[in-house]
Amino acid sequence: MTTLLMPKATAVWLVENTSLTFEQIAHFCGLHPLEVKAIADGEAATGIKGFDPIMHGQLTREELDLAQGNPDHHLKLSVSKVRLPEAPKRKGPRYTPLSRRQDRPNAILWLLRNHPELKDAQIMRLVGTTKSTIASIKERTHWQSSTLSPLDPVTLGLCSQIDLDFEVNRASKDRPEAPVDTGPTLLKAEDTTGEKVDKDGELDVSAVFAKLKQLKGADEE
């Protein structure tokens, strides 16, 4: 064990059953010495039943006897030799407190309107809802459809801004890139001058002079 179970109840037991100083009990139980004194005077922890740390494997009898014989000795918490396996991480929808569950439909509507690129599975992860609920809000068949108003799930406390940004960026990577509009381009030389352009990209000189002669003859007439 790394932490003391029921520290105040343990302090009650130590006050009633040992000759330890207030400082020793306070250090072991994580309390203030004045709080331990109040327990001894009956001013605090009234009605709390003492918790035996020796019987529950948090303190050895040898360690207690050593501390009672030396007021400067601090009790050391016993380390359990039994290692409990870690609880497996549970995969499933995000847990939503009861006080927040009524806000989930509004959050779903906000996500559908402001981030249509999000998939149903991503919305389920963000607000802890079900696919059928999302579908009913999309199709306006939800029993609250007439009263729903889009509300930011971050403001409602249903998810963090980091989680929302992560899912949005993830969804954006899956979307095809939109074509970039480069704006209008320059017209070709023959379209603007009406003159022929040779293969090397230069004007046909003879054609230009012929055009000028035609214009000059028209002016003289």
C-alpha positions as CSV (number, residue, x, y, z in Angstrom):
1,M,0.0,0.0,0.0
2,T,1.2,3.5,-0.7
3,T,-1.5,5.5,1.0
4,L,-3.1,5.2,4.4
5,L,-6.7,4.0,4.4
6,M,-9.2,6.0,6.6
7,P,-6.6,8.3,8.2
8,K,-8.9,10.0,10.7
9,A,-10.3,6.6,11.9
10,T,-6.7,5.4,12.2
11,A,-5.8,8.4,14.2
12,V,-8.8,7.7,16.6
13,W,-7.5,4.1,17.1
14,L,-3.9,5.3,17.7
15,V,-5.0,7.9,20.3
16,E,-7.2,5.3,22.1
17,N,-4.8,2.4,22.0
18,T,-1.2,3.7,22.0
19,S,1.1,6.1,23.8
20,L,2.3,7.8,20.7
21,T,2.7,11.5,20.7
22,F,0.4,13.8,18.8
23,E,3.2,14.6,16.4
24,Q,3.8,11.0,15.6
25,I,0.1,10.2,15.0
26,A,-0.3,13.4,12.9
27,H,2.7,12.5,10.7
28,F,1.5,9.0,10.1
29,C,-2.1,9.9,9.4
30,G,-1.4,13.1,7.4
31,L,-3.1,15.3,10.0
32,H,-2.2,18.4,11.9
33,P,-1.0,17.9,15.5
34,L,-3.7,20.2,16.8
35,E,-6.3,18.1,15.0
36,V,-5.0,15.0,16.7
37,K,-5.1,16.9,20.1
38,A,-8.8,17.7,19.3
39,I,-9.5,14.0,18.7
40,A,-7.9,13.2,22.1
41,D,-9.9,15.9,23.8
42,G,-13.1,14.6,22.2
43,E,-13.6,17.8,20.2
44,A,-13.2,16.2,16.8
45,A,-14.0,12.9,15.0
46,T,-16.7,12.2,17.5
47,G,-18.7,9.2,16.4
48,I,-15.9,7.8,14.2
49,K,-15.0,4.2,15.0
50,G,-11.3,3.5,15.3
51,F,-9.6,1.7,12.4
52,D,-6.9,-0.8,13.5
53,P,-3.9,-0.3,11.1
54,I,-2.2,-3.4,12.4
55,M,-5.1,-5.8,11.8
56,H,-5.5,-4.3,8.3
57,G,-1.8,-4.7,7.4
58,Q,-0.9,-1.0,7.3
59,L,1.4,-1.1,10.3
60,T,3.4,-3.8,12.0
61,R,3.5,-4.4,15.7
62,E,7.3,-4.1,15.7
63,E,7.1,-0.6,14.1
64,L,4.5,0.5,16.6
65,D,6.6,-0.7,19.6
66,L,9.7,1.1,18.2
67,A,7.8,4.3,17.8
68,Q,6.3,4.1,21.3
69,G,9.8,3.7,22.7
70,N,11.2,6.6,20.8
71,P,9.1,9.8,20.5
72,D,11.4,11.0,17.6
73,H,10.7,8.0,15.5
74,H,8.2,8.4,12.6
75,L,5.9,5.5,11.8
76,K,6.4,3.9,8.5
77,L,3.6,2.5,6.4
78,S,3.8,-1.2,5.7
79,V,4.2,-2.2,2.1
80,S,1.8,-4.9,1.1
81,K,3.6,-7.9,-0.4
82,V,0.5,-8.8,-2.4
83,R,0.3,-7.0,-5.8
84,L,-3.1,-6.6,-7.2
85,P,-3.4,-6.7,-11.0
86,E,-4.3,-3.4,-12.6
87,A,-7.8,-3.1,-13.7
88,P,-8.1,-3.3,-17.5
89,K,-8.8,-0.1,-19.3
90,R,-12.4,-0.1,-20.3
91,K,-13.2,0.9,-23.8
92,G,-16.6,2.5,-24.4
93,P,-18.4,5.7,-24.8
94,R,-17.4,8.6,-22.6
95,Y,-19.1,8.7,-19.3
96,T,-21.3,11.8,-18.9
97,P,-22.6,12.9,-15.5
98,L,-26.3,12.8,-14.9
99,S,-26.5,16.6,-14.7
100,R,-25.0,16.9,-18.1
101,R,-26.9,14.2,-20.0
102,Q,-29.8,16.5,-20.8
103,D,-27.4,18.8,-22.8
104,R,-26.1,16.1,-25.1
105,P,-28.8,16.5,-27.8
106,N,-27.9,20.3,-28.0
107,A,-24.2,19.5,-28.3
108,I,-24.9,16.9,-31.0
109,L,-26.8,19.5,-33.0
110,W,-24.0,22.0,-32.6
111,L,-21.4,19.5,-33.9
112,L,-23.6,18.5,-36.8
113,R,-24.0,22.1,-37.9
114,N,-20.5,23.4,-37.2
115,H,-18.4,20.4,-38.0
116,P,-20.3,18.3,-40.6
117,E,-17.0,16.6,-41.5
118,L,-17.1,14.7,-38.2
119,K,-18.2,11.0,-38.4
120,D,-20.8,9.5,-36.1
121,A,-18.2,7.6,-34.2
122,Q,-16.3,10.8,-33.5
123,I,-19.4,12.5,-32.1
124,M,-20.1,9.4,-30.0
125,R,-16.6,9.7,-28.5
126,L,-16.9,13.4,-27.8
127,V,-20.2,13.5,-26.0
128,G,-20.8,9.9,-25.0
129,T,-23.9,9.3,-27.1
130,T,-25.3,6.6,-29.4
131,K,-25.6,6.3,-33.1
132,S,-29.4,6.1,-33.0
133,T,-29.5,9.4,-31.1
134,I,-27.3,11.1,-33.7
135,A,-29.5,9.7,-36.5
136,S,-32.7,10.9,-34.9
137,I,-31.3,14.4,-34.5
138,K,-30.1,14.4,-38.1
139,E,-33.6,13.3,-39.3
140,R,-35.4,15.6,-36.9
141,T,-37.2,12.6,-35.4
142,H,-35.8,13.2,-31.9
143,W,-38.5,13.8,-29.3
144,Q,-36.9,17.1,-28.4
145,S,-36.3,18.3,-32.0
146,S,-38.7,21.2,-31.6
147,T,-36.9,22.6,-28.6
148,L,-33.2,21.8,-29.4
149,S,-30.7,24.6,-29.7
150,P,-27.1,24.1,-30.8
151,L,-24.7,24.5,-27.8
152,D,-20.9,24.1,-27.8
153,P,-20.0,20.8,-26.1
154,V,-16.8,22.4,-24.6
155,T,-18.9,25.1,-22.9
156,L,-21.3,22.5,-21.6
157,G,-18.4,20.5,-20.1
158,L,-19.1,17.4,-22.2
159,C,-15.6,17.3,-23.8
160,S,-12.4,19.4,-23.7
161,Q,-11.2,21.8,-26.4
162,I,-8.2,19.5,-27.0
163,D,-10.4,16.5,-27.7
164,L,-12.6,18.5,-30.0
165,D,-9.7,19.9,-32.0
166,F,-8.1,16.5,-32.2
167,E,-11.3,14.9,-33.8
168,V,-11.8,17.9,-36.1
169,N,-8.2,17.7,-37.4
170,R,-8.5,14.0,-37.8
171,A,-11.7,14.4,-39.8
172,S,-10.1,17.1,-42.0
173,K,-7.3,14.8,-43.0
174,D,-9.8,12.3,-44.4
175,R,-11.5,14.9,-46.7
176,P,-10.2,15.4,-50.3
177,E,-8.4,18.7,-50.8
178,A,-10.5,21.3,-52.5
179,P,-9.2,22.7,-55.9
180,V,-7.2,25.9,-55.4
181,D,-8.6,28.9,-57.4
182,T,-5.5,30.5,-59.0
183,G,-7.5,33.4,-60.4
184,P,-7.8,34.6,-64.1
185,T,-4.9,33.8,-66.4
186,L,-3.3,35.9,-69.2
187,L,-4.7,35.5,-72.7
188,K,-2.6,34.4,-75.6
189,A,-0.8,36.9,-77.8
190,E,-2.9,36.0,-80.9
191,D,-6.1,36.5,-78.9
192,T,-5.1,40.1,-77.8
193,T,-3.3,41.4,-81.0
194,G,-5.1,39.4,-83.6
195,E,-1.7,38.6,-85.1
196,K,-0.2,35.3,-85.8
197,V,2.6,34.0,-83.6
198,D,5.2,31.7,-84.9
199,K,6.4,28.6,-83.1
200,D,9.2,30.4,-81.3
201,G,6.7,32.7,-79.7
202,E,7.5,35.8,-81.8
203,L,5.2,37.8,-84.1
204,D,5.2,37.2,-87.9
205,V,6.8,40.5,-89.1
206,S,5.5,40.1,-92.7
207,A,2.0,39.8,-91.5
208,V,2.4,42.9,-89.3
209,F,3.6,45.0,-92.3
210,A,0.8,43.7,-94.5
211,K,-1.7,44.8,-91.9
212,L,-0.1,48.2,-91.7
213,K,-0.3,48.7,-95.5
214,Q,-3.9,47.8,-95.5
215,L,-4.6,50.4,-92.8
216,K,-2.6,53.1,-94.7
217,G,-4.4,52.4,-98.0
218,A,-7.8,52.7,-96.2
219,D,-6.7,56.1,-94.7
220,E,-5.6,57.4,-98.2
221,E,-8.9,56.5,-99.8
